[in-house]
Amino acid sequence: MRFAVDEIRLTGPWAHRVDTEDVEQLYRQSFGWPEEFQVRPVQEVAAKVAEQNVEATGPSLMVIEAPTGEGKTEAGLAVAQILGKSHGAQGLFFAAPTMSTSNGLYERTRKWASRAAQGESVSSMYLAHSKNQLFSGFRELKFNSIAPGEEDYGSVVASQWMSGSKKGLLSNFAVGTVDQVLMLALQMRHSMLRHIALAGKVIIIDEAHAYDAYMSAYLETALAWLARYGVNVIIMSATLPPTQRMNLVAAFAKELPGESLQSQLEGVAGAQGYPLVTSVSSAGVRHDVAAARPFDLDASVEVVSDDLSALGVEVGGLLSGGGVALVICNTVRRAQDAYGEFTKIFPGETQLHHSAFIASDRSEKEDELRRALGPKAHRGAGRPDRLIVVATQVAEQSLDIDADVLITDIAPMDLIIQRAGRLHRHGRPKSDRPGLLQSPQILLRGINSVEPVPTFDSGAEAVYDAAILMATLHYLPKRFRRPDDIEHLVRETYELVEQHGPVPIEWEEQWGAALVANREKREKAESDARTFRIPEPSQASKLSNLFEQIAGGGNDISGEERGIAQVRDAEPAVEVIAIQRTDYGYRPFGATDDVDLQDTTESDLSYKEALRLAGTTVRLPAWVTRRDSDFDEVIAALEKGTPTTWQKSSLLKGRVALEFDLSGEAEVGRFLFRYSEELGLTTEVSK
């Protein structure tokens, strides 16, 4: 046994390091902060609550609610360090809502992990999502040998043995998408490995507000199991609806000892204050309000016409003296249409960002945007004099950029606030912003009419619940002050829907219909989630046939992707690898070299060639495969055009190819796809 462990170079459990009881010193030690750095109030409160929860019997759940830029990531990691040592946790899993945010957190967590471990110890680390091989930071760690830690801190490596999707979570530290936690509650193959991997860790779940009723049902079941396993959990959000906070706390508390806990839960939804730290353990439920920072945003809010030509005139006037406008749209189609309009007015000064770009193109575009509009960029020092950034929801939480004015489609109140987090985000002198944009402005579009009854763009209603949109418009302020207005705006908006509150008399008929639709949608989401969820621990007697029903179906879709499709309440979208056929073979889409790849039994792909192909993934619109007949026809055509040699590659096995011609067009079934570096993927019905 010892020989086997040595041979595969397994790392030992987390060698915890907490050298000080002083909160400020803990943060400086854990993150390498200089002495002049001050711990923010919410960071201090979170750490002190964690220290008090150490005295409780069993695990605790902590919910940290604080505005963007308040240092929630560092607070969560510091809490994990305190609780991890006291409970002997073997590691940590940091769950983010998307692959992009996971990639962004990976390096920050790696640096913390080395400082949170004792000198000369070696810890393993894993990036837990299906495209981890495309992220250079993980590839470099994976192929590096063990290097000495900084000063007397530990070393972090990517274990070769624990590098696969099934074993990767066994690593000491892992960063990945929240699906990895949600699938704890999913009936699927090899689920016992996921339970084993997460049972010994501290779990951090970021951006919890981004999870809908369907995903929340899985999360609540997962929290119950984590509590049963004795796992400490930290949940973080900038804008968490009160009822969602209560449901998450109650799900965890079910598995904790203490007869008085249930009576204390009644006050969780009603707790007010912001920033707010809510925690539950066997010692009880507590709410700690941290001191709020001085307001850093006082923005005017105005509803503007949804007509693109009128919007172009409006933005043209605002940017007449330069500046950066961020335009966030609810759908790819609306973003592409808006981009087309703005390029007429500002040729060469407009960028487009959405999820329908090839993965490598999207990553390159986002990196370039961060450099241009990040915290270190200023006018005359990398920041453009004038730029219009048109984006979809990819700009809500994964891009650290600073805009001078925000134009956003109507969305739920908490998401509008999230989007406003990109407005006047970085501390820049007023002289660095054009005169017309000295005062922050939020322009709201996607609203067809406000009076007598609000109606919304069809894209908004397809993505978001109509009742939430109406409640958002009802409480929409004329001015938004951050962080002062965040808590009460989110609370009032969701309470209006949950409590069927009063609205203007002209709205009553549509409001009633929207509430009925809201209830039916929630009930359906919860019912659908029950289909593939495992029972909660309290229903353990039902676990005899737990893994007989496998989440499934699908054509050549990997087990992980199938699981992700089950825990997200969204129409399944087929992901393809874009290639271009030539007279002599095929190439990754957009490749300009002269080497054509062959599809013959003698032409195995090299790792470098497979990696290049894996970087050209793109998702087809969900509506393309909505009808069963379309799904079958599209999948059959994609499989027919997929090179057979891909089945020999670990990076490409199970993937399907979308063949474009050299002009960038592909006809599949009754659909015509076009791809360009400017617009991304566009789709139309060809017959």
Secondary structure, DSSP 8 states (H G I E B T S, - for coil): -HHHHHHHT---S--B----S-HHHHHHHHHT--TT----HHHHHHHHHHHHHTTSSS--EEEEE--TTS-HHHHHHHHHHHHHHHHT--EEEEEESSHHHHHHHHHHHHHHHHHTBBTT-EEEEEEESTTGGG-HHHHHHHHS-----STTB-EEE--STT-STTTGGGSSEEEEETHHHHGGGB--TTHHHHHHHHHTEEEEE--GGG--HHHHHHHHHHHHHHHHTT--EEEEESS--HHHHHHHHHHHHTTS--TTHHHHHTTTTT---SSEEEEEETTEEEEEE-------EEEEEEE----HHHHHHHHHHHTTT-EEEEEE-SSHHHHHHHHHHHHHHSTTSEEEE-TTS-HHHHHHHHHHHHHHHSTT-EETBEE-SEEEEEE-GGGTTS----BSEEEEE---HHHHHHHHTTBT-S---GGGS-GGGSS-EEEEE-EEE-SSS-EE-HHHHHHS-HHHHHHHHHH--SEEEETTTHHHHHHHHHHHHHTT----GGGHHHHHHHHHHHHHHHHHHHHHHHHHB---GGGGGGGGGTTTS-S---SS--HHHHHHHHHS-S----EEEEEEEETTEEEETT--SS--B--STT----HHHHHHHHTTEEE--GGGG-SHHHHHHHHHHHHHTS-GGGGG-TTTTT--EEEE-TTSEEEETTEEEEEETTTEEEEEE--
